[in-house]
Amino acid sequence: MTLPKKTKLRKTPPKKVPYKGWSLFTHGVSQSLLQKFINCRDRYHKHTVLGLKTTDRKEAMEYGTIFHKLIEEGARMGATYTRLKMVQLMNLYMKQYYPSSDSALLCKIGLEQYHKYKDWETNKPKYKYIAQEPVFKEPIILPATSFNPCPEISINIPRTEVIIRGRIDEVIELDGELWLQENKTKSRIDISLLQDTIPENIQVMFYAVAASIKYGRPVKGIIYNVIRKPGQRQRQKESDIEFVSRIGTEIADNPSYYFYRLAYSFPPGAVEKWKREELIPLLYQVYIWWRSIEKNPTNPWEDEEGNINPFHGRKSFGIYDSMSNGKGEYFDLIIHGRMQGLVVDHEMFPELSEDLPPEEQIGDD
């Protein structure tokens, strides 16, 4: 009797999990992503490729968000603006998104300051709004280049299109020229520092490049509406109405303390110079880094043969925050391998969400 041969069971290889993270050619970059890349490539990798985000990254409502909403809606109302109409609109907005009593008081203070802001603004030059919170998704071309500094090193990059993305407060037209506008709500205002740093501010220059592509014309400059946050504290037995009224009186008595408008014109050729000397070289670096890990994005440190990737690395301030002498992002993960407080979220551009103004996305105070 011949026994049947045993059939060998073939093991089904595990299905490869589709890659859900960031890709340079699919997603492009935003100014906030570029700042992360400059800061620490390993931190950038954890944020974009692995999608690791902190669970508490969406912070509570802040005064700047309220005032940004007021400016946005006031611009939309234009000549039809009235105090009553704005109060009604903001009451509905706050009930829908921020129903807490603390946020309600902030809104009342914001409304009072905004009414004073409208009075102050009457003596300022009038301009035309081209777009409120325009979203940028513009193609930028990296020219083909070859870099061969020595026989052992040869880098060849083909002509490549990269999408630059983001959202800014307003694009306006003043005296026939295109301007960017940003609304800054701050406790401290250092106008000299603000003006001195504009030419090398990656956010400003990035959006100047994006806007020039989107609208097909050069950007003349940027206008900052700087609004000082009221710092008064509510007194004991002082009602909300009395507290808000006191703030309004102090603002009316000293409007120049609470409001400032800075218009900065870019020097001729400055935007193109920044694009050529900073943005394009930085995008080349992102391109090389991405191609170095593209075959196996989850392991940026080495290739399939175990060779060290010379284009990836970690900076000390990817672990420690050198500005505050505290722990940096992903400290517990990097040092102890702990995932507590982290979730996987592959939303690439939360700053483009309609729920947040551009100001909140970039962490302005």
Secondary structure, DSSP 8 states (H G I E B T S, - for coil): --------------------S--HHHH-EEHHHHHHHHH-HHHHIIIIIS-EEETT-S----HHHHHHHHHHHHHHHGGG--HHHHHHHHHHHHHHH--SHHHHHHHHHHHHHHHHHHHHHTTS---EEEEES-EEEEEEEE--EEEEEETTEEEEE--EEEEEEEE-SEEEEETTEEEEEEEEEESS--HHHHHHHGGG-HHHHHHHHHHHHHHTS-EEEEEEEEEE-------TT--HHHHHHHHHHHHHH-HHHHEEEEEEE--TTHHHHHIIIIIHHHHHHHHHHHHHHTTSTT--SB-TT--B-TT----GGGTEETTTTEE-TTHHHHHH---TTEEE---S-GGG-TTS-HHHHTT--
